[in-house]
């Protein structure tokens, strides 16, 4: 989810494949030990293990600071603005009672038993144009308010939505991973969307929704209040003096605004790449600009302030937003440090060592694509990097096999499946989910990691079933 690495830019390991794999295994084990047993703060533990891993993996000492900073800065640059603007928007919706109104409407329309399904379906629709982390941030106030309304484990409501964003991010154009994979394999991007979309929906329902309902009943996680404070229903007189209570239509408009802006960017970029429009035209560049995720969320926060804050109450509204920013500092730093750890593993060439050890196994092409993507995902954490790198590594074999357009699409799905499984401590998304829902690392491994794995396995099973039809 963090950065793109072309196949010809994969760093070569300093030691043999066996040694590099041992270093990776020891690094992950040591990190889990420090966090779960020693109870060392996750941010400190991630930075320490990143440093020690870089040294052990043979990265030149003078290059280690840059290797650590690259993963940290790349992740922080994408996450900090999204989380910051997202929680400010969430705070305004929470305190104004807007999130409660939206939750009440969902309850009325779908009923208590179908509320998790409704959240997941909405996330599937919104997840077509928007990245995983941005979608999750914008959906947070809805997830938490619905969970507070019904009680029980927050996972019953959080995992279906998070799983929907994760599935769409990995499998569906115009997200960068599947687009880059389809291009590397000389596949048809339009067919990838047409075939991939129903497969993604089935994958979500089986691998995320059904699994999340089982996990949510087995693992109780209290609804967190660190992000938005105590629940607000919009009836507090002091709050009414600062913020207007919005209607359902206004809340829906504020939530749809960032998705509409980001979708405009996606459409213009796609049409420009195909030559259907002039991508350098002023209007096209403007739509691309306002559709950049941080800009879209900034404009949405400004729109929320204009709609919800009463005249002359900006100082109090500023205090409300300040209160939302303080608690997320740890989330941002830990997520950035998770990106640092993944970046060090990428820079060390551990992913190349894993693919080298798997390249001569003589596996069928579809299974080989899944296994290599899984190895890269486990080794360095980023789903997008696993997607793009695996596609580059198997492109020659795919061309030699002279595959049909359908089989090329299924190959992209298999790669996406492998790049989704086994999200763990080197994945910044793991830390985002863990900290947003206030889960410890052990619980996150037993819930989020398990669900990501069932999503990937379901997608691969669907691709394998359809492969003979190609």
N, C-alpha and C positions, 0 to 999 in steps of 0.2 A: 504493500500500500504506500510505499514511501518513494522509491526512485526507480528509474529504469536503467538496466545495464544490458547493452547489446552483447550478443553471443561472443563476438570477437574481442570484447573488453573484459571477459571473465579472467580474473587474476589467477596466476598459476601458483600452486602451493610450494612452500619452501622445503617441505619434507615429503616422505612417501604418503600414499593415501591412508595407510593404516595408522601412521603417526598422527596425521591431521584429524582423522576421525576420533582418535583417542583424546586429542586435545579438546575437540568440540564436546565430547561426552563428559569429560572431566569438568569443563567450564560450566556446562548446564547443571551438572550435579552439585558443583560447589556453590553456584548461585542459589539453587533451591535450598541447600543446607544453610547458607548464611541468612536467608530470608525467613525460612520456615522453622529452623531449629535455633539458630543464634538470635533470631529476631532483630537482625540488623536492618536498618531502614532500607527499603527497596532501592531508593535513589543512590545511596552510598554503595550498596552491594553491587548494583549494575555497573556503576562507574569503575569500581575496584576490579571486578571480574573482567570488564572490557579491557582494562589496562593490562592485567596479568595474561589474558588470552592473546592480546596483540604481541606481547613479549614472547610467550611460549610458541606462538605460531610462526615466529621468525620474521615478522614485519620489522624492517630496519628501524632502529630506535629513533632516529631523527624523523621518521615518517609517522610514528605512532600518534602524536598529537593531532596531526591532520586527519588520520584515519578515524580517530575517535570523534573529532569535531564534525566530520562530514556526515556521519550517521545522525549525530545529535542535532546538528543545525538543520539538516533536511527535514527531519521529523518535527522539530520544534517549529520550523517555519510554516509547516502546513497545519500543525495541530493547535498551536497557541492562539492564532487568530480565530480559528473555527470555534474552539472551546470558549474563548473569551466572549466573542459576540453571541455565541449560542446560549451561554448561561445568563447573559444580560437580557436577552429576549425571553428566556425561560422565567427569569425573575419577574419581569414586567407582567407576563401572562399569569404567573402564579399569584402574585399579590393583587392584581386587578380582579381575580376570579375568573379570568378567561379560560384557563386550563380546566377549571372545575365545570364551567359551562360546556366545554367541549366533551369532557368526560361524561357529563349527564346526558348529552345528546347521543353519544355512542351507546350508553346504557339503554336509553329509550329505543334506539333503532335496532340494536343487535341483541340486547339482553346480556345478563351477567355471564352466562356460560359461553357466549360467543365473543366476548370482549377481546380475549387474546387473539382469536382468529381475525377479528376486525382490525386490530392493530397490525397484524402481520400482512394482511391483504393491502392495507394502506401503505405500509412500508415497501411492499413489492412494487406498487405503482410509482411511488416517489423515488424508488431506488433505480429506476431506469436511467434517469439523467444524472443522479447525484452520487458522489462517492460514499463509501461506507461510513467514514468518521463524521462527515458533515451531516449525513442523514440521521445518524444516531444522536448527534448533539441537538438537532432541531426537534427530534421526536422525544427527547428526554422529559420535558414537562408533561407531555401527554401520557407517556408510559407511567411516570410516577404518580400522576393524579388518578389515573384509572386504578393503579395498584392500591393506592390509599383508600379509594372508594370501596373496593371489595375486600381488602385485607388478604391474608395469605402471603406466600412467597412472592417477592417482586419478579422472580425468574419466570413465573407463569406468564407475565406480560412483557418482560424485557427481551427474553430469548427469541420469541417469534419475530419481533420487529428487527432485532439485531441480526438474526439469521437471514431474514429477507434481504436486508441491505448487503450482507456478506455474499449471498448467492448471486444477486444481480451484479455486484461489483466484479466477481470472478468470471461470470459466464456470458454476460450480455454486452455486445457493442451498444453504445459507444464508449464503454469503459476502456481504459488504455490497455489493460492486459489482454483481453480477448481480441481487441482490434490488432494489436501488435503481433499476437500469435497467428491470427488468420493471415495477416500480410506476409509473415515469415514463411508460412506454409503454402503461399500462393492460393489461399482459399477465397471464397466469395463472402464478403462481409455481410451483404444483404441476406444471404442464405444462413449465415451464422446467427443473425438476429432472428430470422423466421423460425429456424429449427431450435435455436438455443432458448428462446423465450418460453415456450411450453415446457421444455425440459427443465428450465430453472424453476418454474412454478411447481412442477411435480416434485422436483428435488427439495424445494423449500417445504412443501407440505409433509413429505415423508421424513426427510432428514432433519428438519428444523421444528416444524410445528408439533408433530406427533411426539418427537423426542423431547421437546421442551416441556410439554405437559407432563411427561413422566418425570423429568428432572426437577421441574418446579414443585411437584408433590413430594419428591424424595428429599430435596435440599431446601430448607426454609432459610430465606435471606430476607431480613426485615427491609421495609421500604426506607431507603436512605433519606435523610433530611439535611445532609451537609451542604447540598448545592442550593436548595431553595428555601431552607428553613422549615418552620412548621407550616402545615397545610393552611391555605387561605381560601376562603369561600367567597371573598369579595364583599362580606357584610360588615367588616370592621370599619367603624366610623372614621378613624384616623386615616385608614387606607383609602376610603372613599373620597376624602378631602384631597388626596394626592392624585389618585388614578380613577379614571372612568371605568365602570364595569362594561366590558364590550358585549355585543351580541354574538351569537354563534357565527353569523355571516362575517363579522369583523375578525374574529379569531381565525376562521378558516382562511380568510384573505391574507392575514399576516403569515400564516403557515405556508400557504401556497406561493407567496411572493418569491422567496428564495429559490424554490423549485422551478418556478416559471423563468426566473432570470438565468439560472444555471442551464435550463433546457434550451434557452435561446442561444447561449454560447455553444452548446453541443450541436444544435441544428446547423448553425452558421459554420462552425468548424467542419462538420461532416460534408455539407454542401460545397464549401470552399475546396476541401481536399479532392472532391470528385470533379471539380471544374464546373459545377452547375451554376455557381455564382462567383463574382469577383471578391475573393477573400480580403483584398486590400482596399476595397471601397470603404469610405469613411463610415457609413452606417453599419457595415459588417464589423469593422474594427470596434465600433462603439458597443455593439451588442456582445461581442466577445469580451470586452472590458467589464461591462456591468454583470456579465455572466460568470466571471471568475468567482470562485466560491467565497473568498474573504470579502470581496466587494459586494457580492449579493447579500451576504449576511450583514454587512455594515449598513447597506441601504434598508434592509429589513428592520434593523434596530432603530434607525432614524424614523422609519415609517411608524414603528410601534410607539416611539416617543411622541410623535405628532398626533397619533390617534388616541393614545391612552392617558397621557399626562395632562392634567388640568392646567389652564393658564396660571402663570405665577407660581407653579409648584415644581419647577425644574430642580431646585436645590434639594428638595426631599427625594425626588426621583433619582437624582444623582447618588444620593446616599443609599438608596435601594440597590442600585446597580453596583456600587462599590462593595456592598455587602455580599453580592454574588461572586465577585472576582476573588476575594480573599481565599476562600476554601479550595479554589481550583489550582492554586500554585503547585501543590504537591502532585496533583494529577498531571499537570503539564510537564513538570520536571521528570517524573517517573516515566511518562510516555516517551519523552525525549531520550532518556537514558536507555530505554528499551530499544529505541532506534539506533542508539550508539552501539549497543551490544551486537545487534544484527549487522550494522555497518562494519564493525571489526571482523565479524565472521566472514562477510563477503570479501573484504579487502585481503583477508588471510589466504583466500583460495580454498577454503574448506569445502565450499560447494563444488568446485572443480574436482577436488579429490573424490567426493562422493560419486559424481557422475562418471569419473574415470573407472571407478571400481564396479560400476553397474553397466558400463558400455558393452562389455564382451559377454554378457550372460545369454545372448541369443533369444531374448524374449520376443514374443509377437509385438508388432509395432504399437498397437493400442496400449498394451500392458506396459511396454517400455516407456511410452510417453507419460503414463500415470506414475510409474515408479521413479523416473528421473525427476519429475516435477515434485513428487513427495519428498525425495531426498534433498532437493534444493530448498524446499519450504522448511523442512526440519533443520537444515544446516544454517540458513541465514534469515529466516523469519518472514521476509516480504513475499506476499502472494504475487504481486505484479512482477517482481524480479524472477520468481520461479516460473511464471508463465512465459515471459519473453525469452528467458535464457533457454528453457527447455525447447521451445519452438525453434530457436536457432540451431540447437544441437541436433535435432532430429529432422530438420528441413531437407537435408540431402537424401536421407533414407525415404522420406515421404515422396520426394520427387522421383526417386528411382522406382518406387512401388507403383507409380502412375495411378494414384487413387482417384476415385470419383469425387465430385464436389461434396456429396453427402458425407463420404468417409473423411474428407478433410475437415468438415465441420465437427464430426464426432471426435476426431483427433484433438481439435481445439477444446472440446468439452472434457475429454480425458485429461488433458494438461491442466485445465482449470480445476478439475476435481482434485488432482494431486496437489495443486498449489493452495488448496483450501484446507486440507486435513492438518491435524496436529498443531494447531496454533498454540504456542507456548511462550516461554519467557523471553525469547529473542524477537518476538513480534510486538510491535508497538500497539496493535489492536488488542492484544491480550491485556496489556496494562490499562488501556482506555476502558475496556469493559470492566475489568477488575475494580478500578478506582471509581468509575461512575456509579456502580451499584454496590460499592463498599464490600466487596468480597475479598477474603484472604486468598492467597495464591493457591492453596490446596483446594479450596472450593471452586475457584476459577478453572483449575485443571480438570476437576471432576464434572464440571457443567459446560462451560464455554468450549473447552478443548474437545470434550466428547461430542458436543453438538456440531462443531466445525468438522470433525472427523466423519460423523454420520452424513453430513451434507456432501462431503467429497466422495464418500463411498457410494452414496445413492446416485450422484451424477455419473460416476464411472460405471455403475451397474447399468444405468439407462443407455449409456453410450455403447457398452458391450452387447446389450440386447439388440440394439438397432444396427450394429456393425454388419451383420450378415445381409441386411437389406440393401446395403450400399453397393 
